Amino acid sequence: MRKLKYFTTEISPDMDGMMVRIAGWVVKVREVGKIVFVIVRDREGEVQVIYKKNEVSDKMFEAAKKLQVMSTIIIDGKVRKAATKSGFEIVPLQMEVIPSETPLPIDIFQETTELNKRINYRTLDMRIHKHAAIFRLRSIILDAFREIMKEYGFVEINSPVIALYVAEGGANVFKVDYFNRPAYLRQSPQLYKQLMAGAFERVFEIGPAFRAEPSYTIRHLTEFISLDVEMAWINGVEDLMDLLEDIMIHMISRIRERGSRYLELLGIKNLKTPEKPFPVISYKEATLLLKKADIPLEGKEIPHTGEQYLGEYIKEKYGSDLFFITDFPWDVRPFYTMKYSDKTPSGEVITKSVDLIYKGMEIATGSQREHRYEVLVKQMREKGLNPETFGYYLEAFKYGMPPHGGFALGLDRITMLMLNLNNVREAVLFPRDPERLEP
């Protein structure tokens, strides 16, 4: 690829005398006698450009004095060794400026602007290296996920976002008008990835999912990026847990290997790679611990305060930020979840299911799926669903659907928790919640 410009990190004092093109944004202008020092920032770092009387034209010298902060600047110039932090400076020969308005709408130097306003000006906000570091690390997490999936023989698929059926059931879906027919934005690619596990055996997908929930918390969004996995021929949820462990270990290892510079910008010094196996407790054990701690369930669901308490308990007992909760009751799991054949002494039906909790917050949910056609139809009816509305999905189970299972990881939450952020919106460029539909 033809080099359009040099990033600041690509230039060194060894290039003394070499012609380069740099481009970025003006962050500081300082006039000292017959010299104007201009600091230019690009996505990688900063570089000093020196405008010296009699070394540059009078026109360029005067233009340098008038530069506004955050103006775009493109400079063709020579590298010169200097007593700067980088060991060099740029002597400009030509420059092009696209001026910025002033004052700026957000504070990019003292970082005093609240998150809500920063999101409205994300372009400016991402010129702050500390804030941009979050998304450089998020990109590494995503690369690591795709990397390990490919290494383990999974095929990447892309399934529709607009669907006729509601995979998870319930009312928390966005309804859309699809050429005068009702359709829905998917809650997950669940049905499609199951179908493809029946052909490719191991599949994964990276894409958006939508939940029409009026949640105003630091961990919920109405649109999020889901990392979905489905695989055939599993023997039980233990196979899923084993894979989840490998994924999390690989993600954190890659962050430490490839993202140390960005971790440093965020002040993260204690990110440790976890070890297998992660601690495991059953849903029953979890609820007993919560009962002792006087933390009530929400129906049969474990509340966020419960996850936080269990996270602290596991951390203290096992020294782990990650742990599994298994064997959830049928009442709180979707229709496609496989049940254990035996009921509990109290008559409760338990499922072959698992959640992965990280730093006191659920980041993944999975299960072995029900692959037997007749049983699946029965379970749909138990959940109040009409099997006839799931035509193409159910049809596939008539033709030798293998035992299979899978899970979904929330990329936004993983990024938030791994980087010790206070709000999931910090980990999403343009978040969507009940009150935000732009930018």
N, C-alpha and C positions, 0 to 999 in steps of 0.2 A: 504494500500500500504506500502510495506517495505521501511523504511526510508534509503535512500542512503546517505544523508548528511543533515546537519542542515543549514538552511539559517541564516545569521547573526542576523536577527530579531527574530529568534526562541530561541536564547540563552540569558540568563540573569544572573546577579550575584548570583541569588538564586540557580543556578546549580553548584555552587562552588564544585570542586572535581569530577564532572561528566565527563565521557569519551564522546567525540563527534567527528564527522567527519565534517570538513569544507572543502570547495573547492571554488576556484575562481581564481583571477588574482592578481599578485603582482603589487602594485602601488607605494610602497615606501620601500626602504631599508636604515636603519640608524644604523651605528656601533658606539657604545659608550663604549670604553674600552673592557671589557670582555662580553659585551651584544650586540646582534644584534636585532634590532626591525624591524619587517616586517609587513607592512600593506597589508592586503588581502581584495580585493573587490569582492563581488558577486553581483547578480542583486538587492539585497535588501539594502545593506549597506557595511560597512567596519569593520574589526576587527583587533586588534593587536595580532601578534604572537611573543612571546619572546623566543629568543635563548640565553641561559645563559651558560657560561663556567661551566663545572662540573654538569650542570643540564641536558644538552643534550650531545650527543656523540660529540667527536671532528670532526668526519666526517660530521655530520649534521651541526655543527657550521660553519665549513669552507664552506659548500655548501650554507648556508644562506648568507654568505658574498658576494657570487658570483651571487646571483639571479639577473636576468635582469627584468626590468619593463615589465609588461604584460605577463610574463611567467605564464602558468597554474600551479597551485599548489593544491595538495590534502593533507590534514593534518589530522591525527588521533592524538588527544591530550586531555589534561585535561583543564577544565574551572577553572580559578583562579580569584578571586576578585582582582581588581586593580584600581588605580587612573586614569583610562582612561575615555574617553567620555561616553563609554558604561557601564563602571563600572566593566569590566572584561577583561581578556586577555586569550590567549590560549598558554599552554605549550605543544610543540610538542613532540610526542613519535615516530611517523613515518611520513615520508613525501615522496610524489612523485612529480617530477617536469617535465613539458614539456616546454623546454625553448623557449623564444621568440627571434626573430631576433631584432637587434638594428642597426641604429635608427628606430623608428616607423615612418610609412609613414604619419601619421596625428598627430596633437597635441591634446592629450587627457587630458591635464592638464590646459593649458591656453586657450584652445578652440579658437585658432587663424586660424584654417583651414577653408577655404571657403566651402560652402555647396556642390558644385559640386564634390570636391575631397572627402569630407566626405562620400558621397553616394557610391563612389568607394570602400570604406573600411567600410561598414556598420557594420560588426562584431565588429571591434574596436570602431566605433562610438557609438554603443549601450552599450558599457561598461562605457560610460559617463552617470551618473545617470540622469542628466538634460535632455539629448537627449532621453534616454530611457523612461523618464516620459511621453513624448508625446504619445508614443505607448501604455503605460499602460492606459492612459486616453482614447485613441482611442478605446481600448478594452472595457472599461467601457461604452462608448457611444454605441458601438455595442451590448453589453449585454442589455443595457437599451432599445434599439429599439426592440430587440427580446422579451424582457420581456413584454413590453406593448402590443405588437402585440398578444402574446399568451394570455395575460390577457383579451384582447378585443375579443377573439374568432377567431383570424385569423389562418389559416393553412399555415405552411411554405412549399413552393414548390421549386423545382430546375428544371429549364428549359434549353434547349440547348444553348450553346454559339455559335456554328456553325449553321447557318440558311440559308435557301434557299431564303428568302425574306428580303427586306430592310424595317424595320418597320417604320422608320421616313421619308423615301424618301430621295432624294438628293444623292450626290456623295461622301459624307464624310464617306465612309465605307471601311474596309479592305477586299479585295477580296482574297479568298484562293482557291487552287486547291483541290477539294474534289473527289478523285478517278476519275479524268478527267471530273468532273462536276464543274461548277462555284458555289461557295457558299460564305458566308459573315460572318465575326465576328459581332456579334449582336451590334447594337447601344443601345438596351435595350431589356428586356424580354417582351416588350409591348404586342405583339400579344398573347403570351402564357399566360400571367397573365390574360388577358381579357377572354380567353377561359376557364380558371380555375375559374374565378369569376362566370361563367355560370354553375358551378357545385358545388364548395365548398363555394360559396358566398363571403367569405372573405379570401384573400390570400396575402402572402407577400413573397418576395424573396430577398436574399442578395447575390450579385455576381458581376462579372466584366462586364463592358460595354466598347465599343471601339468607338472612333471617329477619323477618318483619317483627322483631321484638322491641317494644318500647323500653329498652334498657338504657339507663343513663349511668353506667358504671365505668370504672377505669379499664375494664377488661372486655367489654362488649362493643361490637360494631354491627351494623346491619349488612355490611359487605366485608368479606375477609378472604384471605388466600388460604386455600385448603390443600394440604399435601396428602393425597389419597393413595392408598395401597390396597391391593387385593391379590390373593394367591390361592391357587388350587392345591389339593392333596395334603392339606394340613392334618395333623393328628389331634389338634386341640389348640386352645388359646396360648399354650406355652410356646408354640411356634411363633405366634404373633409377638409375644413378649420378648422372645429372643431377638427377633428382627428389630423391634423398637429399641432395644438396648444398643444394638449395633449402630442404628441410625443416629441416636443421640451421642454416642461415643465418637462417631465419625464427624458429626457436625462440630462438636466442641473441639476435637483435635484439629480440624481444619481452621477453625477460628483462631486457635492459638498459633498455628503454623503460619497462616497467611494473613492474619489480621492484627498482628502485634502492634503495628503502628497506629491502627485505629483504636484498639483497646487502650493504648496509652493516652490518646486524645480524650477518651471518655473516663480516664482515671481508674480503669479496671485492672487490678493487679493480682487478683486471687481466683481467676477462673481456672478451675481444675477439671481435668478429664475424668469422668466417672469410670468406675470399674464394674464389671459384671460379677455376680448377678445383682440387679436392683432389689431392694427389699420388697416383699409382697405381703399384703394383708387382705383378707376377704372383706366383703361388704359387711358381713355380720360382725366381724372383729372391729371394723371401723365404727359401726354404729354403737357398739358397746363402749368404745373409748369416748365417743361423743356424749353418750348418755352420762358417763361418769363426770365429764367436764361440763355438764348442764348446757350442752349446745343442741337445741332441737333440730330435727330434720324438717325439710320443707316437703310435707307429704312423706314420700319415701326417698326423696332426693337429698343428697348430702349438700348442704349450703356452702357458700364460699368461705364463711367463717369456720365451717367444719374442715374444709380442705386446708385452710391455714393452720388450724390446730393440729391436724394430722401431720402436716408438713413439719411443724416444729417438733412433734413427738418423734417422728422418724429420724429427723436430723440429730436430735439428742441421743436417740438410742442406737442408731446405725451410722451416723455421720454422713448421710446421703441426702442430697437435694432432690433426688428422683426416687419414686416408689410407685408400685402398682396397687390398685384396688381391683379385686376380682369378684366374680360370682354375684352380679347384681340381680335383684328380683325382676321377674318378668314384667311387673307393673311399670317399671321405669325404662324399659328397653323397647326398641321398635320391632315391628312384626317379623322382620327377616332374621332376628337373632335366634340361635339354636338354644333350646332348653335342655337341661339335664333331665334324664328319664325319671329320676326319683325326686319326689317332693320332700320338703323338710318335715320333721315331726309335726310342725304346726300346719302343714298343708300348703306352705308357700312354694311357688314354682321359681326355681333359680335358673339363670341363663349362663351360657358359656361366654362371658363378657369380661372386658377389662378397661380400666381407665389408667392413664399415666399422669401422675401428678409431679409437677416440677416447681420447687420453691413455693409450695402451698397453693398451686393453681393447676387445674386440669388443662393439659395441652393435647391429649390424644384420647380418643374413644374407639374401641374396637370390639370385635366378637367373631366367634365362629358363626357362619351363616347357616340357615336351614336350607338344605339343598334338595330335600325330598318334596316333590310336587304336592302330594296330598296333604302333607303336614303344613307346608307353606300356605296353602289355601285356607286350611283350618285356622292358622295363626292370624291371617289377615282378618278373618271374620271375628276372631276374638278381640281384635283391636278396633272393631267397628268399621272396617274397610270393606269395600265391595270388590271381590276378586275380578269381576268382569271389567272393571276399569283399568286393570293392569295387564291387558291383553298380551302385548309383545313380550313383556317381562316374564310373565308366568309361562307363556308358550315355550320359552327356552328351557324351562325346567322339566319339560316332557321328554327331552332328548339327551339324557345322560349328563346332567349337570354334576360335576365332581364335587366332593367335599371341599369347602373353601372358607376363607375368612379374610378379614382385613381390618383396616383402621384408617383414621384421618388425623393428621397433625395440623395444628393451627400455626402457620408461619408467623403471624403477627404477634401472637402471645409468646412463642418461643423466642423471638427477637427481643421482645420487651423484657422477659425474665432473664435471658442470658446476659443482657446488657444492663441489668438493674435499673430499668426505666420506671418512671412513676405512673405512666399512662400508656395504654396500648396505642393511642393516637400518635405518640412520639415515634412509633415504629412503622407508621403508615404515611406515605407521602400525602395522599389526599383522602383522609378517612371519611367514611359515611356512617352517620349515626342518625337517630330520629330527628335531630335538629339541623343537620348539615347535609346539603345537597350540592354545595359548591365550595371551593373551585373544583 
